[in-house]
């Protein structure tokens, strides 16, 4: 089976024809088992986003990735821009540190 990041990348590429696409596995930043593929940030720049608001763009990404979200993707951070917006500001903000409980807290240590 393909790695989750590859599946996400392929689906977004096939459905949005992005000019910029980056799929970042941020699972290591969270309290999850080693090699878990549960937390992702996607950067998608596509003409398909022209004229859409941020909520509509995120809804489109969620529709495309509905199977992945149902199969273990716990968190998905989305940076979605039109090509003109990306040209004006190509910055991708750093993800904040995980504020969830640690493994030791969940085990009562």
Biopython code that builds the backbone (N, CA, C, O; Angstrom):
import numpy as np
from Bio.PDB.StructureBuilder import StructureBuilder

atoms = [
    (1, "UNK", "N", (0.835, -1.180, 0.000)),
    (1, "UNK", "CA", (0.000, 0.000, 0.000)),
    (1, "UNK", "C", (0.882, 1.247, 0.000)),
    (1, "UNK", "O", (1.922, 1.299, 0.658)),
    (2, "UNK", "N", (0.444, 2.227, -0.743)),
    (2, "UNK", "CA", (1.217, 3.467, -0.843)),
    (2, "UNK", "C", (1.200, 4.211, 0.486)),
    (2, "UNK", "O", (0.239, 4.135, 1.251)),
    (3, "UNK", "N", (2.271, 4.921, 0.735)),
    (3, "UNK", "CA", (2.329, 5.746, 1.940)),
    (3, "UNK", "C", (1.243, 6.822, 1.842)),
    (3, "UNK", "O", (0.883, 7.264, 0.750)),
    (4, "UNK", "N", (0.737, 7.226, 2.990)),
    (4, "UNK", "CA", (-0.362, 8.199, 3.034)),
    (4, "UNK", "C", (0.013, 9.498, 2.337)),
    (4, "UNK", "O", (-0.801, 10.052, 1.599)),
    (5, "UNK", "N", (1.220, 9.994, 2.551)),
    (5, "UNK", "CA", (1.641, 11.244, 1.907)),
    (5, "UNK", "C", (1.587, 11.116, 0.388)),
    (5, "UNK", "O", (1.195, 12.059, -0.300)),
    (6, "UNK", "N", (1.973, 9.965, -0.134)),
    (6, "UNK", "CA", (1.931, 9.748, -1.584)),
    (6, "UNK", "C", (0.496, 9.716, -2.095)),
    (6, "UNK", "O", (0.199, 10.252, -3.162)),
    (7, "UNK", "N", (-0.385, 9.091, -1.338)),
    (7, "UNK", "CA", (-1.803, 9.039, -1.731)),
    (7, "UNK", "C", (-2.403, 10.441, -1.742)),
    (7, "UNK", "O", (-3.130, 10.806, -2.666)),
    (8, "UNK", "N", (-2.096, 11.221, -0.712)),
    (8, "UNK", "CA", (-2.596, 12.593, -0.639)),
    (8, "UNK", "C", (-2.077, 13.399, -1.823)),
    (8, "UNK", "O", (-2.838, 14.097, -2.493)),
    (9, "UNK", "N", (-0.780, 13.297, -2.071)),
    (9, "UNK", "CA", (-0.151, 14.034, -3.173)),
    (9, "UNK", "C", (-0.801, 13.671, -4.508)),
    (9, "UNK", "O", (-1.128, 14.555, -5.299)),
    (10, "UNK", "N", (-0.987, 12.390, -4.758)),
    (10, "UNK", "CA", (-1.559, 11.934, -6.028)),
    (10, "UNK", "C", (-2.990, 12.443, -6.213)),
    (10, "UNK", "O", (-3.344, 12.913, -7.294)),
    (11, "UNK", "N", (-3.802, 12.354, -5.180)),
    (11, "UNK", "CA", (-5.191, 12.791, -5.304)),
    (11, "UNK", "C", (-5.295, 14.293, -5.537)),
    (11, "UNK", "O", (-6.083, 14.739, -6.371)),
    (12, "UNK", "N", (-4.505, 15.076, -4.806)),
    (12, "UNK", "CA", (-4.546, 16.522, -4.999)),
    (12, "UNK", "C", (-4.025, 16.898, -6.383)),
    (12, "UNK", "O", (-4.581, 17.777, -7.042)),
    (13, "UNK", "N", (-2.971, 16.240, -6.816)),
    (13, "UNK", "CA", (-2.418, 16.507, -8.150)),
    (13, "UNK", "C", (-3.450, 16.175, -9.231)),
    (13, "UNK", "O", (-3.662, 16.964, -10.153)),
    (14, "UNK", "N", (-4.084, 15.021, -9.118)),
    (14, "UNK", "CA", (-5.036, 14.586, -10.139)),
    (14, "UNK", "C", (-6.300, 15.440, -10.176)),
    (14, "UNK", "O", (-6.888, 15.623, -11.242)),
    (15, "UNK", "N", (-6.722, 15.960, -9.033)),
    (15, "UNK", "CA", (-7.987, 16.689, -8.964)),
    (15, "UNK", "C", (-7.865, 18.200, -9.076)),
    (15, "UNK", "O", (-8.815, 18.866, -9.487)),
    (16, "UNK", "N", (-6.713, 18.750, -8.718)),
    (16, "UNK", "CA", (-6.572, 20.211, -8.701)),
    (16, "UNK", "C", (-5.533, 20.747, -9.675)),
    (16, "UNK", "O", (-5.430, 21.961, -9.851)),
    (17, "UNK", "N", (-4.759, 19.868, -10.313)),
    (17, "UNK", "CA", (-3.707, 20.299, -11.242)),
    (17, "UNK", "C", (-2.911, 21.476, -10.675)),
    (17, "UNK", "O", (-2.812, 22.520, -11.321)),
    (18, "UNK", "N", (-2.346, 21.322, -9.482)),
    (18, "UNK", "CA", (-1.677, 22.455, -8.840)),
    (18, "UNK", "C", (-0.366, 22.844, -9.508)),
    (18, "UNK", "O", (0.337, 22.009, -10.077)),
    (19, "UNK", "N", (-0.056, 24.133, -9.425)),
    (19, "UNK", "CA", (1.248, 24.607, -9.892)),
    (19, "UNK", "C", (2.275, 24.449, -8.775)),
    (19, "UNK", "O", (3.472, 24.353, -9.046)),
    (20, "UNK", "N", (1.823, 24.422, -7.533)),
    (20, "UNK", "CA", (2.663, 24.156, -6.372)),
    (20, "UNK", "C", (1.911, 23.158, -5.500)),
    (20, "UNK", "O", (0.728, 23.334, -5.209)),
    (21, "UNK", "N", (2.612, 22.114, -5.092)),
    (21, "UNK", "CA", (2.016, 21.123, -4.200)),
    (21, "UNK", "C", (3.099, 20.587, -3.283)),
    (21, "UNK", "O", (4.124, 20.077, -3.737)),
    (22, "UNK", "N", (2.859, 20.710, -2.000)),
    (22, "UNK", "CA", (3.771, 20.162, -1.011)),
    (22, "UNK", "C", (2.931, 19.452, 0.043)),
    (22, "UNK", "O", (1.989, 20.027, 0.590)),
    (23, "UNK", "N", (3.275, 18.210, 0.321)),
    (23, "UNK", "CA", (2.599, 17.419, 1.339)),
    (23, "UNK", "C", (3.636, 17.110, 2.409)),
    (23, "UNK", "O", (4.611, 16.402, 2.155)),
    (24, "UNK", "N", (3.422, 17.640, 3.595)),
    (24, "UNK", "CA", (4.399, 17.533, 4.674)),
    (24, "UNK", "C", (3.808, 16.664, 5.785)),
    (24, "UNK", "O", (2.767, 16.987, 6.355)),
    (25, "UNK", "N", (4.487, 15.565, 6.077)),
    (25, "UNK", "CA", (4.061, 14.687, 7.164)),
    (25, "UNK", "C", (4.591, 15.270, 8.467)),
    (25, "UNK", "O", (5.797, 15.255, 8.713)),
    (26, "UNK", "N", (3.698, 15.778, 9.293)),
    (26, "UNK", "CA", (4.080, 16.388, 10.571)),
    (26, "UNK", "C", (3.805, 15.464, 11.749)),
    (26, "UNK", "O", (3.799, 15.911, 12.896)),
    (27, "UNK", "N", (3.580, 14.202, 11.487)),
    (27, "UNK", "CA", (3.245, 13.246, 12.542)),
    (27, "UNK", "C", (4.311, 13.192, 13.624)),
    (27, "UNK", "O", (3.992, 13.038, 14.803)),
    (28, "UNK", "N", (5.571, 13.318, 13.234)),
    (28, "UNK", "CA", (6.679, 13.228, 14.191)),
    (28, "UNK", "C", (6.616, 14.318, 15.254)),
    (28, "UNK", "O", (7.234, 14.193, 16.311)),
    (29, "UNK", "N", (5.875, 15.381, 14.979)),
    (29, "UNK", "CA", (5.757, 16.494, 15.912)),
    (29, "UNK", "C", (4.678, 16.249, 16.975)),
    (29, "UNK", "O", (4.444, 17.095, 17.838)),
    (30, "UNK", "N", (4.034, 15.096, 16.905)),
    (30, "UNK", "CA", (2.903, 14.805, 17.774)),
    (30, "UNK", "C", (3.127, 13.510, 18.543)),
    (30, "UNK", "O", (4.025, 12.733, 18.222)),
    (31, "UNK", "N", (2.320, 13.292, 19.538)),
    (31, "UNK", "CA", (2.429, 12.100, 20.373)),
    (31, "UNK", "C", (1.715, 10.928, 19.702)),
    (31, "UNK", "O", (0.612, 10.537, 20.086)),
    (32, "UNK", "N", (2.379, 10.390, 18.695)),
    (32, "UNK", "CA", (1.833, 9.248, 17.956)),
    (32, "UNK", "C", (2.923, 8.185, 17.848)),
    (32, "UNK", "O", (4.103, 8.490, 18.022)),
    (33, "UNK", "N", (2.540, 6.947, 17.563)),
    (33, "UNK", "CA", (3.559, 5.898, 17.406)),
    (33, "UNK", "C", (4.529, 6.215, 16.269)),
    (33, "UNK", "O", (4.197, 6.943, 15.334)),
    (34, "UNK", "N", (5.717, 5.658, 16.369)),
    (34, "UNK", "CA", (6.734, 5.818, 15.323)),
    (34, "UNK", "C", (6.155, 5.364, 13.986)),
    (34, "UNK", "O", (5.443, 4.361, 13.923)),
    (35, "UNK", "N", (6.454, 6.086, 12.943)),
    (35, "UNK", "CA", (5.996, 5.811, 11.582)),
    (35, "UNK", "C", (4.494, 6.005, 11.382)),
    (35, "UNK", "O", (3.948, 5.577, 10.366)),
    (36, "UNK", "N", (3.829, 6.639, 12.330)),
    (36, "UNK", "CA", (2.415, 6.965, 12.139)),
    (36, "UNK", "C", (2.305, 8.013, 11.035)),
    (36, "UNK", "O", (3.174, 8.873, 10.894)),
    (37, "UNK", "N", (1.269, 7.936, 10.284)),
    (37, "UNK", "CA", (1.008, 8.917, 9.228)),
    (37, "UNK", "C", (-0.365, 9.508, 9.505)),
    (37, "UNK", "O", (-1.356, 9.147, 8.870)),
    (38, "UNK", "N", (-0.404, 10.427, 10.469)),
    (38, "UNK", "CA", (-1.678, 10.926, 10.955)),
    (38, "UNK", "C", (-1.851, 12.436, 10.886)),
    (38, "UNK", "O", (-2.981, 12.923, 10.911)),
    (39, "UNK", "N", (-0.766, 13.180, 10.800)),
    (39, "UNK", "CA", (-0.817, 14.638, 10.821)),
    (39, "UNK", "C", (-0.092, 15.187, 9.589)),
    (39, "UNK", "O", (1.087, 14.902, 9.379)),
    (40, "UNK", "N", (-0.799, 15.973, 8.782)),
    (40, "UNK", "CA", (-0.218, 16.485, 7.542)),
    (40, "UNK", "C", (-0.508, 17.970, 7.361)),
    (40, "UNK", "O", (-1.521, 18.494, 7.825)),
    (41, "UNK", "N", (0.415, 18.623, 6.673)),
    (41, "UNK", "CA", (0.204, 19.982, 6.170)),
    (41, "UNK", "C", (0.304, 19.882, 4.658)),
    (41, "UNK", "O", (1.244, 19.290, 4.127)),
    (42, "UNK", "N", (-0.671, 20.466, 3.964)),
    (42, "UNK", "CA", (-0.605, 20.499, 2.512)),
    (42, "UNK", "C", (-0.584, 21.953, 2.056)),
    (42, "UNK", "O", (-1.318, 22.798, 2.568)),
    (43, "UNK", "N", (0.263, 22.213, 1.094)),
    (43, "UNK", "CA", (0.338, 23.520, 0.441)),
    (43, "UNK", "C", (-0.092, 23.276, -0.993)),
    (43, "UNK", "O", (0.561, 22.542, -1.734)),
    (44, "UNK", "N", (-1.206, 23.903, -1.379)),
    (44, "UNK", "CA", (-1.776, 23.670, -2.705)),
    (44, "UNK", "C", (-2.034, 25.017, -3.365)),
    (44, "UNK", "O", (-2.768, 25.853, -2.837)),
    (45, "UNK", "N", (-1.422, 25.214, -4.522)),
    (45, "UNK", "CA", (-1.651, 26.416, -5.319)),
    (45, "UNK", "C", (-2.271, 25.953, -6.624)),
    (45, "UNK", "O", (-1.664, 25.200, -7.385)),
    (46, "UNK", "N", (-3.495, 26.415, -6.871)),
    (46, "UNK", "CA", (-4.214, 25.929, -8.051)),
    (46, "UNK", "C", (-5.139, 27.002, -8.606)),
    (46, "UNK", "O", (-5.722, 27.785, -7.856)),
    (47, "UNK", "N", (-5.267, 27.029, -9.922)),
    (47, "UNK", "CA", (-6.230, 27.927, -10.560)),
    (47, "UNK", "C", (-7.657, 27.552, -10.168)),
    (47, "UNK", "O", (-8.563, 28.382, -10.244)),
    (48, "UNK", "N", (-7.854, 26.312, -9.753)),
    (48, "UNK", "CA", (-9.186, 25.876, -9.311)),
    (48, "UNK", "C", (-9.661, 26.696, -8.114)),
    (48, "UNK", "O", (-10.859, 26.724, -7.831)),
    (49, "UNK", "N", (-8.751, 27.362, -7.406)),
    (49, "UNK", "CA", (-9.108, 28.151, -6.232)),
    (49, "UNK", "C", (-9.461, 29.603, -6.573)),
    (49, "UNK", "O", (-9.917, 30.343, -5.701)),
    (50, "UNK", "N", (-9.259, 30.016, -7.819)),
    (50, "UNK", "CA", (-9.605, 31.375, -8.215)),
    (50, "UNK", "C", (-11.076, 31.643, -7.906)),
    (50, "UNK", "O", (-11.949, 30.868, -8.298)),
    (51, "UNK", "N", (-11.345, 32.732, -7.209)),
    (51, "UNK", "CA", (-12.714, 33.128, -6.926)),
    (51, "UNK", "C", (-13.366, 32.406, -5.758)),
    (51, "UNK", "O", (-14.515, 32.697, -5.426)),
    (52, "UNK", "N", (-12.661, 31.468, -5.125)),
    (52, "UNK", "CA", (-13.205, 30.752, -3.976)),
    (52, "UNK", "C", (-12.650, 31.324, -2.677)),
    (52, "UNK", "O", (-11.497, 31.753, -2.616)),
    (53, "UNK", "N", (-13.467, 31.326, -1.659)),
    (53, "UNK", "CA", (-13.016, 31.725, -0.330)),
    (53, "UNK", "C", (-12.255, 30.582, 0.319)),
    (53, "UNK", "O", (-12.231, 29.464, -0.196)),
    (54, "UNK", "N", (-11.637, 30.873, 1.449)),
    (54, "UNK", "CA", (-10.822, 29.874, 2.137)),
    (54, "UNK", "C", (-11.646, 28.654, 2.551)),
    (54, "UNK", "O", (-11.183, 27.522, 2.406)),
    (55, "UNK", "N", (-12.841, 28.865, 3.058)),
    (55, "UNK", "CA", (-13.676, 27.733, 3.481)),
    (55, "UNK", "C", (-14.019, 26.845, 2.289)),
    (55, "UNK", "O", (-13.956, 25.620, 2.395)),
    (56, "UNK", "N", (-14.376, 27.441, 1.170)),
    (56, "UNK", "CA", (-14.698, 26.656, -0.026)),
    (56, "UNK", "C", (-13.488, 25.863, -0.522)),
    (56, "UNK", "O", (-13.630, 24.727, -0.975)),
    (57, "UNK", "N", (-12.319, 26.452, -0.437)),
    (57, "UNK", "CA", (-11.097, 25.769, -0.850)),
    (57, "UNK", "C", (-10.837, 24.570, 0.058)),
    (57, "UNK", "O", (-10.526, 23.477, -0.415)),
    (58, "UNK", "N", (-10.968, 24.784, 1.357)),
    (58, "UNK", "CA", (-10.739, 23.691, 2.305)),
    (58, "UNK", "C", (-11.767, 22.593, 2.118)),
    (58, "UNK", "O", (-11.430, 21.412, 2.199)),
    (59, "UNK", "N", (-13.020, 22.961, 1.868)),
    (59, "UNK", "CA", (-14.052, 21.958, 1.616)),
    (59, "UNK", "C", (-13.704, 21.125, 0.389)),
    (59, "UNK", "O", (-13.925, 19.914, 0.382)),
    (60, "UNK", "N", (-13.170, 21.752, -0.637)),
    (60, "UNK", "CA", (-12.772, 21.017, -1.843)),
    (60, "UNK", "C", (-11.669, 20.008, -1.522)),
    (60, "UNK", "O", (-11.718, 18.866, -1.977)),
    (61, "UNK", "N", (-10.682, 20.428, -0.742)),
    (61, "UNK", "CA", (-9.589, 19.532, -0.359)),
    (61, "UNK", "C", (-10.126, 18.386, 0.498)),
    (61, "UNK", "O", (-9.743, 17.233, 0.299)),
    (62, "UNK", "N", (-11.002, 18.694, 1.440)),
    (62, "UNK", "CA", (-11.590, 17.646, 2.282)),
    (62, "UNK", "C", (-12.374, 16.632, 1.449)),
    (62, "UNK", "O", (-12.300, 15.430, 1.703)),
    (63, "UNK", "N", (-13.129, 17.117, 0.448)),
    (63, "UNK", "CA", (-13.874, 16.190, -0.432)),
    (63, "UNK", "C", (-12.916, 15.257, -1.167)),
    (63, "UNK", "O", (-13.153, 14.053, -1.258)),
    (64, "UNK", "N", (-11.848, 15.818, -1.681)),
    (64, "UNK", "CA", (-10.870, 15.023, -2.442)),
    (64, "UNK", "C", (-10.210, 13.983, -1.541)),
    (64, "UNK", "O", (-9.938, 12.865, -1.980)),
    (65, "UNK", "N", (-9.953, 14.342, -0.291)),
    (65, "UNK", "CA", (-9.227, 13.455, 0.632)),
    (65, "UNK", "C", (-10.151, 12.744, 1.627)),
    (65, "UNK", "O", (-9.691, 12.297, 2.678)),
    (66, "UNK", "N", (-11.434, 12.634, 1.315)),
    (66, "UNK", "CA", (-12.388, 12.047, 2.273)),
    (66, "UNK", "C", (-12.004, 10.633, 2.686)),
    (66, "UNK", "O", (-12.163, 10.272, 3.852)),
    (67, "UNK", "N", (-11.502, 9.826, 1.759)),
    (67, "UNK", "CA", (-11.108, 8.452, 2.106)),
    (67, "UNK", "C", (-9.912, 8.442, 3.057)),
    (67, "UNK", "O", (-9.882, 7.660, 4.008)),
    (68, "UNK", "N", (-8.931, 9.300, 2.806)),
    (68, "UNK", "CA", (-7.747, 9.368, 3.660)),
    (68, "UNK", "C", (-8.108, 9.855, 5.061)),
    (68, "UNK", "O", (-7.563, 9.376, 6.056)),
    (69, "UNK", "N", (-9.033, 10.814, 5.127)),
    (69, "UNK", "CA", (-9.475, 11.313, 6.431)),
    (69, "UNK", "C", (-10.219, 10.226, 7.198)),
    (69, "UNK", "O", (-10.154, 10.179, 8.427)),
    (70, "UNK", "N", (-10.915, 9.366, 6.493)),
    (70, "UNK", "CA", (-11.640, 8.265, 7.138)),
    (70, "UNK", "C", (-10.710, 7.110, 7.509)),
    (70, "UNK", "O", (-11.074, 6.247, 8.309)),
    (71, "UNK", "N", (-9.509, 7.096, 6.925)),
    (71, "UNK", "CA", (-8.594, 5.974, 7.122)),
    (71, "UNK", "C", (-7.374, 6.343, 7.957)),
    (71, "UNK", "O", (-6.301, 5.774, 7.755)),
    (72, "UNK", "N", (-7.512, 7.271, 8.876)),
    (72, "UNK", "CA", (-6.423, 7.489, 9.812)),
    (72, "UNK", "C", (-5.762, 8.846, 9.822)),
    (72, "UNK", "O", (-4.975, 9.124, 10.727)),
    (73, "UNK", "N", (-6.044, 9.713, 8.851)),
    (73, "UNK", "CA", (-5.478, 11.058, 8.924)),
    (73, "UNK", "C", (-6.255, 11.794, 10.007)),
    (73, "UNK", "O", (-7.459, 12.022, 9.885)),
    (74, "UNK", "N", (-5.554, 12.155, 11.051)),
    (74, "UNK", "CA", (-6.174, 12.773, 12.222)),
    (74, "UNK", "C", (-6.232, 14.294, 12.095)),
    (74, "UNK", "O", (-7.194, 14.921, 12.539)),
    (75, "UNK", "N", (-5.204, 14.884, 11.490)),
    (75, "UNK", "CA", (-5.135, 16.339, 11.382)),
    (75, "UNK", "C", (-4.609, 16.725, 10.007)),
    (75, "UNK", "O", (-3.671, 16.120, 9.489)),
    (76, "UNK", "N", (-5.238, 17.752, 9.425)),
    (76, "UNK", "CA", (-4.845, 18.222, 8.105)),
    (76, "UNK", "C", (-4.840, 19.744, 8.119)),
    (76, "UNK", "O", (-5.891, 20.377, 8.226)),
    (77, "UNK", "N", (-3.658, 20.321, 8.011)),
    (77, "UNK", "CA", (-3.501, 21.758, 7.898)),
    (77, "UNK", "C", (-3.416, 22.087, 6.415)),
    (77, "UNK", "O", (-2.652, 21.459, 5.681)),
    (78, "UNK", "N", (-4.197, 23.068, 5.971)),
    (78, "UNK", "CA", (-4.276, 23.366, 4.536)),
    (78, "UNK", "C", (-3.886, 24.811, 4.275)),
    (78, "UNK", "O", (-4.459, 25.736, 4.851)),
    (79, "UNK", "N", (-2.911, 24.992, 3.406)),
    (79, "UNK", "CA", (-2.566, 26.303, 2.853)),
    (79, "UNK", "C", (-3.017, 26.228, 1.399)),
    (79, "UNK", "O", (-2.413, 25.514, 0.599)),
    (80, "UNK", "N", (-4.071, 26.958, 1.052)),
    (80, "UNK", "CA", (-4.628, 26.892, -0.303)),
    (80, "UNK", "C", (-4.656, 28.298, -0.892)),
    (80, "UNK", "O", (-5.245, 29.220, -0.327)),
    (81, "UNK", "N", (-4.006, 28.433, -2.038)),
    (81, "UNK", "CA", (-3.915, 29.748, -2.671)),
    (81, "UNK", "C", (-4.110, 29.637, -4.173)),
    (81, "UNK", "O", (-3.864, 28.596, -4.782)),
    (82, "UNK", "N", (-4.558, 30.740, -4.747)),
    (82, "UNK", "CA", (-4.581, 30.848, -6.201)),
    (82, "UNK", "C", (-3.158, 31.187, -6.649)),
    (82, "UNK", "O", (-2.342, 31.614, -5.832)),
    (83, "UNK", "N", (-2.855, 31.004, -7.930)),
    (83, "UNK", "CA", (-1.506, 31.372, -8.400)),
    (83, "UNK", "C", (-1.164, 32.848, -8.135)),
    (83, "UNK", "O", (-0.025, 33.158, -7.785)),
    (84, "UNK", "N", (-2.117, 33.745, -8.295)),
    (84, "UNK", "CA", (-1.848, 35.169, -8.043)),
    (84, "UNK", "C", (-1.549, 35.423, -6.573)),
    (84, "UNK", "O", (-0.665, 36.215, -6.249)),
    (85, "UNK", "N", (-2.279, 34.758, -5.679)),
    (85, "UNK", "CA", (-2.018, 34.913, -4.247)),
    (85, "UNK", "C", (-0.642, 34.361, -3.884)),
    (85, "UNK", "O", (0.072, 34.949, -3.072)),
    (86, "UNK", "N", (-0.274, 33.239, -4.482)),
    (86, "UNK", "CA", (1.025, 32.635, -4.213)),
    (86, "UNK", "C", (2.145, 33.538, -4.708)),
    (86, "UNK", "O", (3.175, 33.686, -4.051)),
    (87, "UNK", "N", (1.934, 34.144, -5.880)),
    (87, "UNK", "CA", (2.943, 35.050, -6.420)),
    (87, "UNK", "C", (3.125, 36.258, -5.499)),
    (87, "UNK", "O", (4.243, 36.745, -5.330)),
    (88, "UNK", "N", (2.037, 36.741, -4.908)),
    (88, "UNK", "CA", (2.106, 37.890, -4.006)),
    (88, "UNK", "C", (2.736, 37.524, -2.667)),
    (88, "UNK", "O", (3.441, 38.335, -2.067)),
    (89, "UNK", "N", (2.482, 36.292, -2.195)),
    (89, "UNK", "CA", (3.035, 35.861, -0.915)),
    (89, "UNK", "C", (3.174, 34.345, -0.905)),
    (89, "UNK", "O", (2.200, 33.613, -0.725)),
    (90, "UNK", "N", (4.407, 33.894, -1.103)),
    (90, "UNK", "CA", (4.679, 32.455, -1.181)),
    (90, "UNK", "C", (5.101, 31.878, 0.170)),
    (90, "UNK", "O", (5.688, 30.797, 0.229)),
    (91, "UNK", "N", (4.810, 32.583, 1.233)),
    (91, "UNK", "CA", (5.227, 32.124, 2.556)),
    (91, "UNK", "C", (4.318, 31.009, 3.066)),
    (91, "UNK", "O", (3.107, 31.019, 2.850)),
    (92, "UNK", "N", (4.934, 30.058, 3.744)),
    (92, "UNK", "CA", (4.202, 28.983, 4.405)),
    (92, "UNK", "C", (4.524, 29.082, 5.891)),
    (92, "UNK", "O", (5.666, 28.864, 6.294)),
    (93, "UNK", "N", (3.534, 29.406, 6.701)),
    (93, "UNK", "CA", (3.819, 29.558, 8.128)),
    (93, "UNK", "C", (4.233, 28.238, 8.770)),
    (93, "UNK", "O", (3.773, 27.165, 8.380)),
    (94, "UNK", "N", (5.108, 28.345, 9.759)),
    (94, "UNK", "CA", (5.521, 27.158, 10.505)),
    (94, "UNK", "C", (4.345, 26.664, 11.327)),
    (94, "UNK", "O", (3.513, 27.450, 11.781)),
    (95, "UNK", "N", (4.287, 25.372, 11.509)),
    (95, "UNK", "CA", (3.228, 24.792, 12.331)),
    (95, "UNK", "C", (3.547, 25.011, 13.801)),
    (95, "UNK", "O", (4.709, 24.955, 14.205)),
    (96, "UNK", "N", (2.518, 25.261, 14.599)),
    (96, "UNK", "CA", (2.758, 25.443, 16.026)),
    (96, "UNK", "C", (3.115, 24.111, 16.682)),
    (96, "UNK", "O", (2.823, 23.049, 16.132)),
    (97, "UNK", "N", (3.736, 24.164, 17.840)),
    (97, "UNK", "CA", (4.050, 22.911, 18.534)),
    (97, "UNK", "C", (2.772, 22.216, 18.989)),
    (97, "UNK", "O", (1.751, 22.857, 19.239)),
    (98, "UNK", "N", (2.850, 20.922, 19.088)),
    (98, "UNK", "CA", (1.711, 20.130, 19.537)),
    (98, "UNK", "C", (1.397, 20.473, 20.990)),
    (98, "UNK", "O", (2.294, 20.510, 21.832)),
    (99, "UNK", "N", (0.138, 20.719, 21.276)),
    (99, "UNK", "CA", (-0.276, 21.031, 22.642)),
    (99, "UNK", "C", (-1.049, 19.873, 23.261)),
    (99, "UNK", "O", (-1.555, 19.978, 24.378)),
    (100, "UNK", "N", (-1.134, 18.768, 22.526)),
    (100, "UNK", "CA", (-1.850, 17.601, 23.027)),
    (100, "UNK", "C", (-1.080, 16.907, 24.125)),
    (100, "UNK", "O", (0.080, 17.225, 24.386)),
    (101, "UNK", "N", (-1.736, 15.955, 24.768)),
    (101, "UNK", "CA", (-1.094, 15.198, 25.838)),
    (101, "UNK", "C", (0.048, 14.344, 25.317)),
    (101, "UNK", "O", (0.043, 13.917, 24.162)),
    (102, "UNK", "N", (1.013, 14.103, 26.168)),
    (102, "UNK", "CA", (2.144, 13.269, 25.780)),
    (102, "UNK", "C", (1.797, 11.812, 26.020)),
    (102, "UNK", "O", (0.821, 11.506, 26.704)),
    (103, "UNK", "N", (2.588, 10.921, 25.461)),
    (103, "UNK", "CA", (2.386, 9.498, 25.652)),
    (103, "UNK", "C", (2.432, 9.133, 27.139)),
    (103, "UNK", "O", (1.644, 8.311, 27.605)),
    (104, "UNK", "N", (3.365, 9.754, 27.883)),
    (104, "UNK", "CA", (3.488, 9.431, 29.297)),
    (104, "UNK", "C", (2.262, 9.881, 30.083)),
    (104, "UNK", "O", (1.863, 9.225, 31.045)),
    (105, "UNK", "N", (1.652, 11.023, 29.668)),
    (105, "UNK", "CA", (0.445, 11.486, 30.353)),
    (105, "UNK", "C", (-0.717, 10.534, 30.116)),
    (105, "UNK", "O", (-1.510, 10.272, 31.021)),
    (106, "UNK", "N", (-0.816, 10.012, 28.886)),
    (106, "UNK", "CA", (-1.922, 9.106, 28.580)),
    (106, "UNK", "C", (-1.752, 7.756, 29.255)),
    (106, "UNK", "O", (-2.716, 7.001, 29.375)),
    (107, "UNK", "N", (-0.531, 7.438, 29.700)),
    (107, "UNK", "CA", (-0.280, 6.162, 30.359)),
    (107, "UNK", "C", (-0.263, 6.323, 31.881)),
    (107, "UNK", "O", (0.009, 5.369, 32.610)),
    (108, "UNK", "N", (-0.554, 7.528, 32.348)),
    (108, "UNK", "CA", (-0.607, 7.776, 33.777)),
    (108, "UNK", "C", (0.733, 7.872, 34.465)),
    (108, "UNK", "O", (0.808, 7.703, 35.682)),
    (109, "UNK", "N", (1.814, 8.145, 33.712)),
    (109, "UNK", "CA", (3.162, 8.286, 34.293)),
    (109, "UNK", "C", (3.420, 9.699, 34.753)),
    (109, "UNK", "O", (4.501, 9.994, 35.265)),
]
sb = StructureBuilder()
sb.init_structure("model")
sb.init_model(0)
sb.init_chain("A")
sb.init_seg("    ")
for serial, (resi, resn, name, xyz) in enumerate(atoms, 1):
    if name == "N":
        sb.init_residue(resn, " ", resi, " ")
    sb.init_atom(name, np.array(xyz, "f"), 0.0, 1.0, " ", f" {name:<3s}", serial, name[0])
structure = sb.get_structure()
